[in-house]
Amino acid sequence: MNYIEYQFYPVPFEPWNEIIVACLAEIGFESFMEEGQSVKAYIQSELLEEDALNHLLHNWSNIDALEMKWNLEIIAQQNWNAKWEADFVPVYIQDKLSIVAPFHDASARRNRVIEIEPKMSFGTGHHQTTFLVCQKMFDLELKDKLVLDMGTGTGVLAILSEQLGAHKIIAIDIEPWSIENTMLNAARNNCAAIEGIVGGVDEIPELKYDFILANINKNVLKAQLPRYAQLLPKDGHLLLSGFFKTDVNELEEIALELGFTLFSIEEKETWALMHLIKSTL
C-alpha cells in the first residue's frame, strides 16, 4: 500500500494552514504535519478522491488574496521507514510521557516512555488528536479496566492503556499492517495485555468495555457511535477524537440520543476531544 504526501505552501500561511487541514480532512486525508511555512497531508493512494481534490485546488488557485503552491510525493511501503525516521522527533505529553523512536538516545527519554516504530501506520503522537487522547488518559482510572482502542494505528493508545494499568486491551484497525505494527510496538514496550484484531466494528468482541478510545475521523465516528453505545455499560467512558472543534455539536447531538452525557471537551489548535459517559443501561 502506497501513501501520497501533499505538501502545501500557502501565502499567507495563516489562517490557510488550518483551512487546508479542515478541507482535506473532509475528503479523507488522515494525517497532517506542519513543517516551517508548509502543511504536509497524507492519504492512502487508493482512497484519494481526485475529483474532490482537484475541485479544492481549482478553488484555491482562483482566490486573489491567496498564493498556493504544492507538490506531491508517492511514498511506497518499503520506503516509509526512511521517511518517518527523517521526520520523527520525540513527542512530549506535558511532563508525563515521552513518545520516542528506537534511534532516540537517553536524553530524549523523560518520565514515562513509549518507544514506537511507525512504519506504514499513523499515530506517533505528533498529531494534535493523538496528543489530546494521551493527555486525557492520565486523568482516567484505567487500573484493572477493559479498554477498546479503535483505529489503533501504531498502538500508542493501547500501549499507554497497559502502562496505566488496564488488564486487557483490544486494539482494532482495518489495516493488517497497522495491527502487525501495533503488536511489534507492544512487544517493544514489554506489553502482554494487548490483543490485535484486523477489522472494523463487526469484529469487535462482544464484551462490556470500561473505556473505548476512538481517534478516527468524524464520519467514521458518526457511523460507529451506535455500536460503541451497545458495548459500554452504564458509567462506561468514551473518548472521541480525530475531528475539528466545529464538529463537536454534531457529534454531541448523536451521542446524547444514544444515552451518553458529555463530561468534558479538550482542545488543541483546531482539533477537539470529547469525553462522554454512558448514562443509561
N, C-alpha and C positions, 0 to 999 in steps of 0.2 A: 504494500500500500504506500503510495506516494503522498506527500503533503505539498501544498502550494503556499509559499510565503510571498505575500504582497507587502511591499514597503512604500509607504506614502510620505510625501514631503509637502505638507500644506503650508502656505504662506497667506495669512498669518497662521501660526501654529495653534494658538488658542483663539476661539473655542473649537477649532476644527479637529483637534486631536480627539476630543470627546464625541463630536458629531460622527467622525469616521467610525469609531468603535460602535456607537449606537446603531448606525445604519448597517454595518457589516454583520453585526450580531443577529440582526433581524433576518438576514439571508443565509445564515448557517455557519458563519465564521466562528470558531470556537475558542481561540486564544489570541491574546494581544499583548504587545510589549512596546513601550516607548524607548526609543534609542536616540538620544540627542533631540533634534528637532524633527524626528520622524516617528511614524507609527507602523509597527510590523503586525500583520494579521495572518493567521494560519487557518487553513481548511483542508480536509481530505480532498484529494483531486476528484474523486468520484461524486462528491457531494456539492461541488461547485456549480451554482446556477449561473451560467454565463450570461444569459439574457438579463437577469436581475442585476448582476454586477455591471454589465455594460450600460444599463439604464442609469445606475448611480454615477458611473464615471462620466457619462454624457452630461448629466445634470450638473455635476461639479465643474466640468470644463466650461459651462456656459454662465458661470457666476462671475460677474465682473470684479467683485471685491476679493476673489479667491484665485490664487495661483496654485495649482495642484499638479505635482509630478509624482510618478510612481514607477516601480519596476517589480518584476516578479522572478521568483526562483523556484524551480521544482526540486523538492528535497526527497530523494529516494530513501527507502527504509534503511538501506545499508550505510547511508551517509549521515544518518541522524546523530549518531554519537559524536562525530566531529563537530556537527553544528551546535548541539547543546553544550558541549564542553567548551567551545569558544565563547559562548554567551553566558554560561552559568556562573553567577556569583552567589555567595551564601545569602540566605534569606533569614532574617531575624524577626521573630514574633515577640515584640516587646523585649523583656529581659528573661523570657521563659523558654524559648525554643530556637534552635538553630537548624535550618534545613540546608544540608551540605551535600556535595558530591564526593566520590571516593578520592579524588585528587586534591581536595582541600586539606590543608595541614591543621595541626592542633590549634593554631592561633585563630582559626575560623570557627572552632567548635566551642560554643559557650552554653553553659547551663544544659538543659535537656537537648539531645541531638538526634535528628533523623538523617540518615545517610541514604540517598537515593541515586539511582542511575536511570534517568527517564526514558532513554531510547526513544521509541515512537509514541510514547504516551505523554499527555499533558497533565499538569498538576504538580509543579515543582514548588509551589508556594509563592512564586513571583506574581501570579495574577492576584488582583485585589480580592476576588471572591474566595480563593483558597486561603489567603491571609485572614479574611474575616472569619471563616469557619474555624480555622486553627485557633485563632484568638478567643473565640466564643467557647470553644471546648474546655478551656481552662476554668471557666465559670461553672461547669456542669459536674455533677457527681456520677462519674462513669464506673466507679468501682463495682465489680461483680455484675455489670449490666450486659445485656444482649444488644448489639449495635448492628444496624444495616447501613452499609456505605454504598449508595447508588452512584454509578458512573465513577468508579474508584480511580481510574486513570493510572497514576503511578503508585497508588496505595498509601499516600501520605496520611489521609484522614483515618484509614484503617489502622495504620501503624501507630499513630498518635492515640487512637482509642485504646489500643492494647497497653501502650505506655502509661495511660491514665487509669488503668485498672479494669477495663472491660474483660469479661471472662470469655466472650466469643464474639467474633465479628464476621458477618457475611459481607464480602466485597464483590460487587457485581459490575460488569461492564459488557457492552455489546461487542467490544473488540477483543478477539482472542489474545492479541499481543499485549493488550493492557493487563489482562489477568496474568499472563506469563510474567510481565514486568512487575506487577504487584507482588506476586509470590516470590520472585527473586529479591525484591526490595524488603519483603517481610523477613526472609532468611538473613539478609544482610544486617537487619536490625534485631536479630535474635527473637523474632516473634513466632509464637506457636499457636496462637488462638485465632488466626485469620484463615477463613475458607474462601477461596476464589471461585466464582461461578461466571461462565460466559453466558450472556443473555440479557434480556430486559425484564420487565415486571412479571412476565409469565413464569420466569424461572426463579422467582423469589421463594424460598422455602416458607411453608405455612407455619410461621411461628409468631409469637407475640413479642415484638421488639420493644425495648425500653427507649431506644433512640434510633431515629432514622436521619441520616445525613445525606442530603441530595444537593450536590453542587453541579447543576447541569445547565439548562437554559430555560427560559420562560415557557416556551411552547411544550417542551417535554414535561416540565413540572406540572403544567395545567392538565396534561393528559394523564399523568400518573398520580395526581393527588388523591383521587378516589381509592386507589389501591393502597396508598400509604394510610389512609383513614381506616381501612379494613385491618391493616397489620398492627396498628398501635392500640393498646388498651387505654382505658381511661387514665389520664395523667401521663400518658406517653409523650415523648418530646420529638418534635420535628424541626430540623434546621434546614431551611431552604436558602440557596444562594445560586449565583450564576446569572443574575438579571440586574436591571438598572433600577435606580431609585424610583423612576417614573412608573415601574411595573408593580410596585408594592400594592397599590389599591386593588388592582385587578386580581392579583393572587390572593389577597386577603379576603375579598368577596367570595371567591370559590372555597377557600379554606373554612370560612365561617359557616357556609352552607353544609359542609361536611362534618361539622361538630368540633372544630378547632377554635381555640382562643388565642389571639395574638398576644404573646408575652412581651416581646421586645423587637426592636428594629436596630440594626447596626449598619453604619455606612462607611464606605471608604471611596473617596473621589465620587465617581458617578454610579458606583455599584452598591448593592444592598444585600443584607442577610436578614431573614425573618426567623425568629424563634417562636414556634407555635406549640401549644399544648393541647392534647386531645381532652375535651371537656365532657364528652359523652361516651357511653359504652359502645 
